[in-house]
Amino acid sequence: MKLPAFKDLIIYEDDNYLVINKPPFLATLDERLGTATNILRLAREHYDDVQACHRLDKETSGALALAKNPAAYRHLAMQFEDREVKKVYHAVSWGVHHYEGLRVERNIETTTKGKARLAVTGKPAETLVRTLETYTKHTLFECLPVTGRMHQIRLHLMYLEAPIVGDKMYGGEDFYLSSLKRKFNMKQGEEEQPFIKRFALHARQLSFSGLEGETISVEADYPKDFRVLVDNLRQYS
């Protein structure tokens, strides 16, 4: 993939913090294997002491906060630990579901294979789920994770039998436009590709307290793949 210019990702900046709109397919930090470019490496080409205050899955897009100095990092890290940071995610899921502030409480434990699972012996996990829009076969959800467990939203939506589009790890099939669009024709010899080539999860909003006690609330626009997915579901439903 073509690497973005880091400055183009910034959607909020002050003396202490940066919030970027992270593109999909770019990891937040170094992964276990390899030395591929990631968000933190790109950021440190411009800000020497910057640290990522949390992380998003590689395929997840959206609002990601970074601290420019150690004091700012500690301040926000404590807010994450005390569950004072408001995180809002949007997800496109399979099935038509109507929820208004549904509270999902199912424990989650990580496994040795980079996955997580629902388990009674796991750590408590809580997510608030609200339906934003419904389509012929899909739902656009707003999800507010109260806790921050690994793959929490993905697992809790799977539990609701509403797996995220493209999230094959947790029961979400790929979406093909031919399943909705009548008279969908491929060129001879071509094979239809999934409409979105990742799981459809976007960190829409992030709100926290700055060093002076001011409220910082930032909204991240949908990236092109997520926006076009939602537009097509609206059009053909």
N, C-alpha and C positions, 0 to 999 in steps of 0.2 A: 504494500500500500504506500501511497505517496504521503510523506510525513507533513503534517500541517505546520505552519508558522506559529510558534507558541503564542506570540502576541495576538494573533487572530482568535485564539481560544478564550481570551480573558473577557469576562462579562461583568466583573466587579474588581476594583482595586483601591486600596487605601495604603497608609504607611505600614500596616501590619499584616494585611491579608490579601490574598488573591482568590477569586472564585472563577473557575473556568468551566466552559461547556465541553466536557470531555467527549471526543469522538469515539465511536465504537471501534473495536479491534486494536486498541492501544492500551496496554496495561498501565496501572497506576504506578507500581513499583517494579523492581526486578523480580522476575519469575524464577522458579526453582532451577530451570535449565536455560542455558544460553545467556547472551548479553544483549538482547534486543533492545532497541530504543523504547523508552517508556516516558510517561508524563513527567516524573520527577527529574529524569535526565534532561529532558527538554527545558524544564523550568530552570535548572541550575546553569544552563548556558546564559541566563539573564539575571538570576538572583542567586548569589553565592550560598546563603544560609537557609534557603527555602526548604520546608518540610511538608509532606502530605499529612494532613490531619486525620484522614480516613481514606478508605479506598473504595473504588467501584470495580465490579467484575470487568474483565477485559472486554466483553461484548456489550456491557451496559454503557449507555451514553448519559450525559447530563452533568448536573451541578456537582463540582468537586472543589473542596476548599483546601488551600495551601497557606501556610504561615510563613511570613518573611523573616521572623526572628524567634529565638527560643522562648521569650516571654509570651508571645502571641500563640505559639504552639502549645505551651502548657495551659494557657487560658482556655483554648478551644478543646484540647484533649480532656480537660476536666469536665467540660460541658457534655462531651460525648459520653464520658464515664457516668455522669449523673443523669443521663437521658434528658438533657435540657435542649438538645438540638432538634429542631423540627425538620424532618425529611419527608418530602412528598414525591412519590414515584407514580408514573403512569405505565400501565401494562396492557397489551392487547392479548386477550385470552380466548381459548376455544370455548364455544358454548354461549348460550344466552342466559345471563344471570342478573338478578335484580337484588342488590344489597344496598342498604343505606346505613353506613356506619357499623357494619358487622365487625365484631371483635373476634379474631382468631387467636386462640391460645393453645399452641401445641409445641411441646418440647422438641429441641433439635440437637443432634449430636453430629460431630464431624467424623468422617471415616478416614482411613489411611490412603485413600485413592483420590484425594482432592474433591471429594463429594461430601454431602451431608444427608442426613435422613431424619425423619420424624421418629422419635423414640422416647418412651416414658422415662428412661434413664438419662435423657439429654438435659440441656440447660433450658430454662424457661424462655419462651419466645412469644411475642405478642405483636400482632399486626391489625390495624384498622383498615377495612376494605369498603369502598363505596363505588357503586356503578356510576359512570359518567355518561356513557352512550352504549346502546345495543344495536347490533346489526343482524343480518340474516343468520349467521352462524357464530358470531363473535361478540365480545364485550370489551369495551375500553374501561379499565378500572383506575381509580385513584387509590393508592396504597400508602398508608402511613405506618412505617415500622416503629414501634415503641422501643423494642430492643434491637440489637444489631448483630444477630447471629448469621453465620455463613449461609448464603443462598436462602435467606429467610422468606422473602416474598415469593420466590419461585416455589419453595416447598409448601408454603401456606396456600397458595393458589392451587397447587396440585391437590392438596387435601380437600379443597372446595370443589374438586372435579372441574376446575377451570385452569388447566395448565396453559402456560404462556406459549403463544405462537412461536415456533422454532426452537423451543426449549426441549430438545429430544432427551436430555439427561433426566428430566423430570416429567415426562409424559406428554410434552407438547409437540405435535406434528408440525412439519413445514406447511406453509400456506401457498397454494398455487392459484393464480388469478383465474385459471380456466374453471375452477370450482364455482365461481360466481358469475363470470362474464360469459354471456351467451355469444355464440359465433366467434369463440376464441380460436384463432387459427395460428399455427406455428408454420414457419417456413420449412420447406421440405428438407429433411435431414437434421433439423435442429431439435434439441430436447428442451422441454420447458424447465426453467430454473425456479427455485423457491423465490417468492416475491420479496422476502426479506431474508438475508443470509446470516442471521443471528437470532437470538431470542429477543422478542419485542418488549424490552424494558428500558425505561428512560427516567433518570433522576430529574424530576421537573422543577423542584424548588428546595432551597436550603435556607434555613433561618437560624441565626445564633446571635450571641451577644459579643460586641467588640470589647476591646480593652478598656474603653472609657464608659462601658455600660450601654452604649448605643445598640439598637437592634439593627442587624444586617440581614436583609431578606432578599434573596436573589432568585430569579426564575430563569430557567434555561430553555430556549426554544427547542423544538423537536429537530433532530437531524433529518436530512433528506429522506433516508430510507423509512424512518418511522412516520414522518409526515405524509409521504406518498402512500404508505400502507393505510393509514387512517382515512385519507382522502378517497382512496379506492373503495374501502369498505362502506363509506358513506354513499358513494356514487352508485354502487351496484347492489346495495341492500334495499 
